[in-house]
Amino acid sequence: MIPTFQVSDKATVSPASGIAQDFSGGKSVEYIVMAENGTTKVYTVSIVGKNNILKYSFEEWGEQADKTNPDKMKWSSPLPFNELATANNGVAYLKAFDFANKYNLSYGTLEEKEAGYKGTAAKLITQYTKGVGFGMAPAITPGSLFTGRFEFQAVTDPKEQLKLTKFGIPYAKKPLYFKGAFKYKAGDNFVDGSDKNDVKENTGDKDQCGIYALLYEATNEKEEEVILDGNTITNSEYRVAIAQIKDGSDTEDKWVEFNETFTYFAGKVYDSSKKYKMAIVCSSSKAGDSFKGAVNSTLFVDELEIIGE
């Protein structure tokens, strides 16, 4: 291929623009750019085909329904259903228990057609749910979006609730970058619901969103399937590499692009002979898995993609 590009005024680059380079077989080429003051930076360039990209643009959504009450519990979810999941089934039950519409709950993950980064986006909202369902619900319920599946059961134990999220889908590449765009507005009332019997409101903490991609081993030493859930995704020995946004605070109503490099956990390397899963996880409250977050914190995400080789 013959790459052509421009550099800033009075900078030089080697190899130069317009010179044919061999990118076959996954080969990469290093371009060294020297600025006017003599400082240099190295750019490693390779050709990435469509088969090396896992991408979600959220342009297509479909309707899902609760298995036990499909007529009354319906919600919209991003396609494809076999890869992307939300916790909307759990919110459906909370809405059903809110008999007097006291909480005015919406689904935690919604289709946003008007304010997307490019076309349609996903909108995630943290909601106040203390007392819903005769104490079944946690104090706050963040909006969530992830690769994997959500297997709802009516459980009250917080640890059992975290097991309902099954993170990850098969992934057969070596991940390089996690890209996308987000917009975030934190709510005002930060709730600490980590102790269900001693919920603290208006703690003064500032909420943040959470967006990351995690590569983990799909099988254990006995060749049994590994499935990370809300209890294990932050501490499992099977985690291999992670790419996450550096700052999940307010974006002042602006879309922010990110392009994060995958970094490997201590002692971990990519092994092409092993099977892996990729978990992309987005939450409107970063500490939502500890039942902490601010009411009405709102996260928009769009154009999420994993680039691998």
C-alpha positions as CSV (number, residue, x, y, z in Angstrom):
1,M,0.0,0.0,0.0
2,I,1.1,3.6,-0.5
3,P,0.2,5.7,2.6
4,T,-0.1,9.4,2.1
5,F,-0.3,11.8,5.0
6,Q,0.6,15.3,6.2
7,V,2.8,16.4,9.2
8,S,2.9,19.8,10.9
9,D,4.9,22.7,9.5
10,K,8.7,22.3,9.9
11,A,8.4,18.6,11.0
12,T,9.9,15.7,9.1
13,V,8.9,12.1,8.9
14,S,10.7,8.9,7.9
15,P,9.7,7.0,5.9
16,A,8.2,9.8,3.8
17,S,4.6,10.1,2.6
18,G,3.8,8.5,-0.7
19,I,6.3,5.6,-0.5
20,A,5.0,2.0,-0.9
21,Q,5.2,-0.1,2.2
22,D,4.6,-3.8,2.8
23,F,1.7,-4.4,5.2
24,S,1.0,-8.0,4.2
25,G,0.5,-10.7,6.7
26,G,-0.2,-8.3,9.5
27,K,3.1,-6.5,9.2
28,S,3.4,-3.0,10.6
29,V,5.6,0.0,9.7
30,E,7.1,2.5,12.1
31,Y,7.0,6.2,11.1
32,I,9.3,8.5,13.0
33,V,8.2,12.1,13.2
34,M,10.7,14.8,14.2
35,A,9.4,18.1,15.4
36,E,11.1,21.4,14.7
37,N,12.7,21.3,18.2
38,G,14.2,17.9,17.6
39,T,11.9,15.8,19.7
40,T,10.6,12.6,18.0
41,K,7.6,10.4,18.2
42,V,7.1,6.9,16.7
43,Y,3.8,5.9,15.1
44,T,3.3,2.2,14.4
45,V,0.9,1.7,11.5
46,S,-0.8,-1.5,10.4
47,I,-3.8,-2.3,8.2
48,V,-6.9,-3.4,10.0
49,G,-9.6,-5.3,8.1
50,K,-13.3,-5.5,8.9
51,N,-12.8,-9.0,10.5
52,N,-10.5,-7.4,13.1
53,I,-13.1,-5.0,14.4
54,L,-15.9,-5.6,16.9
55,K,-18.2,-2.6,16.6
56,Y,-21.5,-1.5,18.0
57,S,-23.2,1.7,16.6
58,F,-26.6,1.2,18.2
59,E,-28.5,2.0,15.0
60,E,-30.8,-1.0,15.3
61,W,-33.0,-1.9,18.3
62,G,-35.6,-4.5,18.9
63,E,-38.3,-5.4,21.4
64,Q,-37.7,-7.8,24.2
65,A,-40.2,-9.1,26.8
66,D,-40.2,-10.9,30.2
67,K,-40.8,-14.7,29.8
68,T,-43.4,-14.8,32.6
69,N,-45.4,-11.7,31.6
70,P,-44.6,-10.8,28.0
71,D,-47.8,-8.8,27.5
72,K,-47.0,-6.2,30.2
73,M,-43.2,-6.3,30.5
74,K,-41.7,-5.1,27.3
75,W,-38.7,-2.9,26.5
76,S,-36.4,-1.9,23.7
77,S,-32.8,-3.2,23.5
78,P,-29.9,-2.8,21.1
79,L,-29.2,-5.5,18.5
80,P,-27.8,-8.1,18.2
81,F,-29.6,-9.7,21.2
82,N,-27.1,-12.6,21.3
83,E,-24.2,-10.2,21.9
84,L,-25.5,-7.1,23.8
85,A,-27.5,-7.1,27.0
86,T,-29.0,-4.7,29.6
87,A,-30.6,-5.1,33.0
88,N,-33.9,-3.8,31.7
89,N,-35.6,-7.1,32.6
90,G,-34.9,-6.4,36.3
91,V,-36.2,-2.9,35.9
92,A,-39.4,-4.3,34.4
93,Y,-40.1,-6.1,37.6
94,L,-39.4,-3.0,39.7
95,K,-41.8,-1.1,37.5
96,A,-44.4,-3.8,38.0
97,F,-44.0,-3.5,41.8
98,D,-44.3,0.3,41.8
99,F,-48.1,0.1,42.0
100,A,-48.8,3.8,42.6
101,N,-46.1,4.9,40.2
102,K,-44.4,6.5,43.1
103,Y,-40.9,6.2,41.7
104,N,-41.9,7.0,38.1
105,L,-39.2,4.5,36.8
106,S,-38.1,4.3,33.3
107,Y,-36.0,1.5,31.8
108,G,-32.4,1.9,32.7
109,T,-31.1,1.6,29.1
110,L,-32.9,3.5,26.4
111,E,-32.7,4.2,22.7
112,E,-31.6,7.8,22.1
113,K,-32.4,8.9,18.5
114,E,-32.0,12.6,18.8
115,A,-28.8,13.2,20.7
116,G,-26.4,10.5,19.5
117,Y,-22.8,11.0,18.5
118,K,-23.5,9.5,15.1
119,G,-27.1,8.7,14.6
120,T,-28.7,6.7,17.4
121,A,-27.0,6.1,20.8
122,A,-27.6,4.2,24.0
123,K,-28.8,6.2,27.0
124,L,-28.2,4.8,30.5
125,I,-29.8,6.3,33.7
126,T,-29.2,5.6,37.4
127,Q,-32.5,5.5,39.3
128,Y,-33.6,5.6,42.9
129,T,-35.2,2.3,43.8
130,K,-35.0,2.0,47.6
131,G,-38.1,0.3,48.9
132,V,-39.4,-0.9,45.6
133,G,-40.7,-4.5,45.5
134,F,-41.0,-4.9,49.3
135,G,-37.3,-4.4,49.8
136,M,-36.3,-6.6,46.9
137,A,-34.6,-3.7,45.0
138,P,-31.3,-2.1,45.9
139,A,-31.2,1.6,46.9
140,I,-30.0,2.6,43.4
141,T,-30.2,0.8,40.1
142,P,-27.7,2.1,37.4
143,G,-28.3,1.8,33.7
144,S,-26.1,-0.8,32.2
145,L,-25.1,-2.1,28.8
146,F,-22.7,-4.9,28.2
147,T,-21.7,-7.8,26.0
148,G,-23.1,-11.0,27.4
149,R,-26.5,-11.8,28.8
150,F,-28.8,-10.9,31.7
151,E,-30.5,-13.8,33.4
152,F,-33.1,-12.3,35.6
153,Q,-34.4,-14.0,38.8
154,A,-36.3,-12.4,41.7
155,V,-33.6,-12.5,44.4
156,T,-33.1,-10.1,47.3
157,D,-29.5,-10.9,48.3
158,P,-27.2,-8.3,46.7
159,K,-24.5,-10.9,45.9
160,E,-27.1,-13.0,44.1
161,Q,-28.4,-9.9,42.2
162,L,-24.8,-9.3,40.9
163,K,-24.7,-12.9,39.5
164,L,-27.6,-12.1,37.1
165,T,-25.1,-10.3,34.8
166,K,-23.1,-12.8,32.7
167,F,-20.4,-10.8,31.0
168,G,-18.5,-11.6,27.8
169,I,-18.9,-13.1,24.3
170,P,-16.3,-15.2,22.4
171,Y,-13.5,-13.2,21.0
172,A,-10.7,-14.7,18.8
173,K,-8.3,-11.7,18.2
174,K,-5.6,-10.1,20.2
175,P,-7.2,-6.8,21.2
176,L,-5.3,-3.6,20.6
177,Y,-7.6,-0.6,21.2
178,F,-11.0,0.2,22.7
179,K,-12.6,3.1,21.0
180,G,-15.9,5.0,21.2
181,A,-17.6,8.2,22.3
182,F,-19.6,9.1,25.5
183,K,-21.4,12.0,27.1
184,Y,-22.1,12.1,30.8
185,K,-24.0,14.1,33.4
186,A,-23.8,13.1,37.1
187,G,-26.8,13.3,39.4
188,D,-26.9,15.4,42.6
189,N,-28.1,12.9,45.2
190,F,-25.2,10.4,45.7
191,V,-26.6,7.3,47.5
192,D,-24.4,4.8,49.3
193,G,-26.5,1.6,49.3
194,S,-23.7,-0.8,49.9
195,D,-25.3,-1.7,53.3
196,K,-28.9,-2.4,52.5
197,N,-29.9,-1.8,56.2
198,D,-28.1,1.5,56.4
199,V,-28.6,3.4,53.2
200,K,-26.9,6.8,53.2
201,E,-28.2,9.6,50.9
202,N,-26.7,12.9,49.8
203,T,-23.2,11.8,50.9
204,G,-21.6,14.6,48.9
205,D,-19.7,12.2,46.6
206,K,-19.5,12.9,42.9
207,D,-20.7,10.2,40.6
208,Q,-18.7,8.9,37.6
209,C,-19.6,6.6,34.7
210,G,-17.8,3.4,34.0
211,I,-16.8,2.3,30.5
212,Y,-14.3,-0.5,29.9
213,A,-13.5,-3.6,27.8
214,L,-12.0,-6.7,29.4
215,L,-10.4,-9.7,27.8
216,Y,-10.6,-12.9,29.9
217,E,-9.9,-16.6,29.5
218,A,-13.0,-18.5,28.4
219,T,-12.0,-21.8,29.9
220,N,-10.3,-23.0,33.0
221,E,-7.6,-25.6,33.5
222,K,-10.2,-28.4,33.2
223,E,-11.5,-26.9,29.9
224,E,-14.7,-25.9,31.6
225,E,-16.4,-22.6,30.5
226,V,-15.6,-19.5,32.6
227,I,-18.3,-16.9,33.0
228,L,-17.6,-13.7,34.9
229,D,-20.5,-12.0,36.6
230,G,-21.0,-8.9,38.7
231,N,-19.2,-10.5,41.7
232,T,-16.1,-11.7,39.8
233,I,-15.4,-9.4,36.8
234,T,-13.3,-7.0,38.9
235,N,-11.2,-9.7,40.7
236,S,-11.1,-12.9,38.7
237,E,-7.8,-14.7,38.1
238,Y,-9.0,-15.3,34.5
239,R,-8.8,-11.6,33.6
240,V,-6.1,-11.0,31.0
241,A,-6.2,-7.4,29.7
242,I,-8.3,-4.3,30.1
243,A,-8.9,-1.0,28.3
244,Q,-10.9,1.7,30.1
245,I,-11.7,5.4,30.0
246,K,-9.4,7.5,32.2
247,D,-12.0,10.0,33.4
248,G,-15.7,9.2,33.8
249,S,-16.7,12.6,35.3
250,D,-19.1,15.2,33.8
251,T,-18.4,16.1,30.1
252,E,-20.3,19.4,30.3
253,D,-22.9,18.2,27.8
254,K,-20.3,17.4,25.2
255,W,-19.4,14.2,23.5
256,V,-15.9,12.9,24.3
257,E,-14.1,10.5,22.0
258,F,-11.8,7.9,23.6
259,N,-9.2,5.5,22.2
260,E,-7.7,3.4,25.0
261,T,-4.9,0.8,24.6
262,F,-5.4,-2.7,26.2
263,T,-3.0,-3.2,29.1
264,Y,-2.2,-6.6,30.5
265,F,-2.6,-7.7,34.1
266,A,0.6,-8.8,36.0
267,G,1.8,-12.1,34.7
268,K,-0.7,-12.2,31.8
269,V,0.0,-12.4,28.0
270,Y,-2.1,-13.1,25.0
271,D,-1.8,-16.8,23.9
272,S,-3.4,-17.5,20.4
273,S,-3.9,-21.2,21.4
274,K,-6.3,-20.2,24.2
275,K,-10.0,-19.3,24.0
276,Y,-11.1,-15.9,25.2
277,K,-14.2,-13.7,25.8
278,M,-14.6,-10.0,25.5
279,A,-16.7,-8.1,28.0
280,I,-17.6,-4.5,27.1
281,V,-19.2,-2.9,30.1
282,C,-20.9,0.5,30.4
283,S,-22.6,1.8,33.5
284,S,-24.1,5.2,34.4
285,S,-22.6,4.8,37.9
286,K,-19.0,3.4,38.1
287,A,-19.5,2.0,41.6
288,G,-22.9,0.6,40.7
289,D,-21.8,-2.9,41.4
290,S,-21.3,-1.8,45.0
291,F,-24.8,-0.2,44.9
292,K,-23.4,3.3,45.0
293,G,-24.3,6.1,42.6
294,A,-26.2,9.4,42.1
295,V,-29.8,9.5,41.2
296,N,-30.4,10.5,37.6
297,S,-26.8,10.2,36.5
298,T,-27.1,9.9,32.7
299,L,-24.6,8.3,30.3
300,F,-24.8,8.3,26.5
301,V,-22.5,5.9,24.6
302,D,-22.0,5.4,20.9
303,E,-19.7,3.9,18.2
304,L,-18.1,1.4,20.6
305,E,-15.5,-0.8,18.9
306,I,-12.6,-3.2,19.7
307,I,-9.7,-3.2,17.2
308,G,-7.6,-6.4,17.3
309,E,-5.2,-8.4,15.2
